[in-house]
Amino acid sequence: MSLSLLITVSGQAAAGQAVDAITGRGVESNIVAMVLNAGPVVKLVMALLLMASLVSWAIILFKLFQLSRARNHSSSFLNSFWKSRSLANLFAEIPDYSGSPIAQIFRVGYQELGRVHKARLDTRTAMGNVERALRRAASAESSRLYKSLSFLATCGNATPFVGLFGTVWGIMGSFHEIGIRGSANLAAVAPGISEALVATAAGLACAIPAVIFFNHFNSRIRILETDMGNFMADFVNILERDLLKKPAAGSRGDGWWPSPSTRAARGGASPWWAR
């Protein structure tokens, strides 16, 4: 009777373990138990890795939204730019493209264009001012796009070693327990080592997404930087070809500020791009 009862209980336990293995409940409960039973240093390491992982995922989600918005707004702005017949009207629509770094570069360039127009600078000086303003705007937009990516790089490089530190510390504790107990069998060592190895797994779980998305975001930002550089070159070419061209022979003017007859023909002192 007792033998049959023992066989029945053993069979039920084996079946329960098989179900847990299939569903993953056993593994998950074992991992949670190992974390809870770990030493204070390993728990501290796990807490640091958890915080780093949460911050990393917050940055990843924000950057996915920011870069997608920048790409969509930039594409829409470039379509409007090449179709527009008035830079002034396009400048008024800049708030509709607030996520576009290219639109922000155009805004800065257009504002600088108005300032050099009011100062009546010569063509070379005016173009130098506009180009410097465009470069500063492009640099500021690049810095904005790269912001917070350094944290992902830090997580990708440092968290595996933080997890390894927790593992080494836990293994040291396990060997210390072996010395105290005077027993070197596997049953005495395995629990402590398995608890310590969870820290390494946590470090890798934090580092792998950070590295993947860091490289992904860098690639997307480089594409946007290329688009910004192309737009700056096109915008400067338009200014040199159409806006800052020299006046016709016999008219008074320096190539930037129109002659009195030209201003009168235009109906005022404002250039055509500002009307």
C-alpha positions in Angstrom: 0.0 0.0 0.0 2.7 2.4 1.0 4.8 1.5 -2.1 1.8 2.2 -4.4 1.2 5.5 -2.6 4.8 6.5 -3.0 4.7 5.7 -6.8 1.5 7.7 -7.2 3.0 10.8 -5.4 6.2 10.5 -7.4 4.3 10.3 -10.6 2.2 13.4 -9.7 5.3 15.3 -8.8 7.0 14.4 -12.0 3.9 15.4 -14.0 3.8 18.7 -12.2 7.4 19.3 -13.0 6.9 18.5 -16.6 4.0 20.9 -16.8 6.1 23.6 -15.2 8.9 23.0 -17.6 6.5 23.3 -20.5 4.8 26.4 -19.3 8.0 28.0 -17.9 6.5 28.6 -14.5 9.1 26.5 -12.8 12.0 28.4 -14.4 10.5 31.8 -13.7 9.8 30.9 -10.0 13.4 29.6 -9.7 14.8 32.8 -11.1 12.8 34.9 -8.7 13.7 32.7 -5.8 17.4 32.9 -6.8 17.2 36.7 -6.9 15.4 36.9 -3.5 17.9 34.4 -1.9 21.0 36.2 -3.2 23.3 38.1 -1.0 23.0 41.9 -0.4 25.8 42.8 -2.9 24.2 40.7 -5.7 20.8 42.3 -4.9 22.3 45.7 -5.1 23.8 44.9 -8.5 20.5 43.5 -9.7 18.8 46.8 -8.6 21.3 48.9 -10.5 20.9 46.8 -13.6 17.1 47.0 -13.3 17.2 50.8 -13.1 19.7 51.0 -16.0 17.4 48.8 -18.1 14.3 50.9 -17.3 16.1 54.1 -18.3 17.5 52.5 -21.4 14.0 51.4 -22.6 12.6 54.8 -21.8 15.3 56.4 -24.0 14.8 53.8 -26.7 11.0 54.4 -26.9 11.6 58.2 -26.9 14.2 58.0 -29.6 12.0 55.8 -31.8 9.3 58.5 -31.6 11.7 61.4 -32.1 13.5 60.0 -35.1 10.3 58.8 -36.8 8.8 62.2 -36.3 12.0 63.9 -37.6 12.0 61.7 -40.7 8.3 62.3 -41.5 8.3 66.0 -40.8 11.5 66.5 -42.8 10.1 64.6 -45.8 6.9 66.8 -45.7 9.0 70.0 -45.3 11.2 69.2 -48.3 8.2 68.5 -50.5 6.8 71.9 -49.4 10.1 73.6 -49.9 10.5 72.5 -53.5 6.9 73.3 -54.4 6.7 76.7 -52.6 6.9 79.9 -54.6 7.4 82.1 -51.5 10.0 81.5 -48.8 8.0 83.9 -46.5 4.9 81.6 -46.7 7.0 78.6 -46.1 8.6 80.3 -43.1 5.1 80.9 -41.7 4.4 77.2 -41.9 7.5 76.2 -39.8 5.4 75.3 -36.7 3.8 72.6 -38.7 7.2 70.9 -39.1 8.4 71.3 -35.5 10.0 67.9 -35.4 12.1 68.4 -38.6 15.7 69.4 -38.1 15.8 70.5 -41.7 12.9 72.9 -41.1 14.7 74.4 -38.1 17.8 74.9 -40.2 15.7 76.7 -42.8 14.1 78.9 -40.1 17.6 80.0 -38.8 18.8 80.6 -42.4 15.7 82.7 -43.3 16.0 84.8 -40.1 19.7 85.4 -40.8 18.8 86.3 -44.4 16.5 89.0 -43.0 19.1 90.4 -40.7 21.8 90.7 -43.4 19.2 92.3 -45.7 18.5 95.0 -43.1 22.2 95.5 -42.5 22.7 96.1 -46.3 25.8 93.9 -46.4 27.6 93.1 -49.6 27.0 89.7 -51.2 30.1 87.9 -50.0 29.7 89.0 -46.4 26.0 88.3 -46.4 26.5 84.8 -47.8 29.2 84.1 -45.2 26.8 85.1 -42.4 24.1 82.9 -43.8 26.3 79.9 -44.2 27.7 80.2 -40.7 24.2 80.5 -39.3 23.2 77.3 -41.2 26.2 75.4 -39.9 25.4 76.4 -36.3 21.8 75.4 -36.7 22.9 72.0 -38.2 25.3 71.4 -35.4 22.6 72.3 -32.8 20.1 69.9 -34.5 22.7 67.1 -34.6 23.4 67.6 -30.9 19.7 67.4 -30.1 19.3 64.2 -32.1 22.3 62.5 -30.5 21.2 63.6 -27.0 20.9 60.6 -24.5 22.5 58.1 -26.9 25.6 58.2 -24.7 23.6 56.5 -22.0 22.8 53.6 -24.3 26.5 53.3 -25.2 27.4 53.3 -21.5 24.8 50.6 -20.7 26.0 48.5 -23.6 29.6 48.7 -22.5 29.3 48.7 -18.7 26.3 46.6 -17.6 27.9 43.3 -18.6 30.8 44.0 -16.3 28.5 45.2 -13.5 26.7 41.9 -13.8 30.0 40.1 -13.9 31.0 41.8 -10.7 27.8 40.5 -9.0 28.6 37.0 -10.3 32.2 37.1 -9.0 31.0 38.4 -5.7 28.4 35.7 -5.4 30.9 32.9 -6.3 33.3 34.3 -3.7 30.5 33.9 -1.2 29.9 30.4 -2.3 33.5 29.4 -1.9 33.5 31.0 1.5 30.6 28.9 2.5 32.4 25.8 1.3 35.4 26.7 3.5 33.1 27.1 6.5 31.2 23.9 6.0 34.2 21.9 4.9 32.1 20.3 2.1 33.1 20.7 -1.6 30.3 18.7 -3.2 28.2 20.1 -6.0 25.0 20.4 -3.9 26.8 22.8 -1.6 28.2 25.0 -4.4 25.5 25.0 -7.0 22.8 27.2 -5.2 25.2 30.1 -4.6 26.8 29.9 -8.1 23.3 29.8 -9.8 22.2 32.9 -7.8 25.4 34.7 -8.8 25.1 33.8 -12.5 21.7 35.6 -12.6 23.5 38.9 -12.3 25.5 38.1 -15.4 22.3 37.2 -17.3 20.7 40.5 -16.1 23.7 42.5 -17.3 23.5 40.9 -20.7 19.8 41.5 -20.9 20.4 45.2 -20.2 23.3 45.5 -22.6 22.1 43.7 -25.7 19.0 46.0 -26.4 21.1 49.1 -25.6 23.8 48.1 -28.1 21.3 47.1 -30.9 19.3 50.3 -30.6 22.4 52.5 -30.2 23.7 51.3 -33.6 20.3 51.6 -35.1 19.8 55.2 -33.9 23.3 56.2 -35.0 22.5 55.0 -38.5 19.2 56.9 -38.7 20.8 60.1 -37.4 23.6 59.9 -40.0 21.0 59.7 -42.7 19.3 62.8 -41.3 22.7 64.6 -41.1 23.2 63.8 -44.8 19.8 65.2 -45.6 20.6 68.3 -43.6 23.9 68.8 -45.4 22.2 68.4 -48.8 19.5 70.9 -47.9 22.1 73.4 -46.7 24.0 73.1 -50.0 20.8 73.5 -52.0 19.6 76.5 -49.9 22.9 78.3 -50.3 22.8 77.6 -54.1 19.3 79.1 -54.3 20.5 82.2 -52.4 23.5 82.7 -54.6 21.6 82.0 -57.9 18.3 83.8 -57.3 18.4 86.0 -54.2 21.8 87.5 -54.0 22.6 87.8 -57.7 24.3 91.0 -58.9 22.1 93.8 -60.3 22.0 94.4 -64.0 24.7 96.6 -65.6 24.1 100.4 -65.1 22.0 99.9 -62.0 23.2 101.1 -58.6 23.6 98.4 -56.0 26.1 96.0 -54.5 24.5 92.7 -55.3 22.6 92.3 -52.1 20.8 95.6 -51.4 18.9 96.5 -54.6 19.3 99.8 -56.3 16.6 102.5 -55.8 15.1 101.8 -59.2 14.9 98.1 -58.5 13.3 98.7 -55.1 10.7 101.0 -56.7 9.9 98.4 -59.4 9.4 95.8 -56.7 7.0 98.1 -54.9 9.2 98.7 -51.8 12.4 97.9 -50.1 11.5 94.3 -49.3 13.1 91.6 -51.5 10.7 89.3 -53.3 11.6 86.3 -51.1 10.2 88.2 -48.1 6.9 89.1 -49.6 
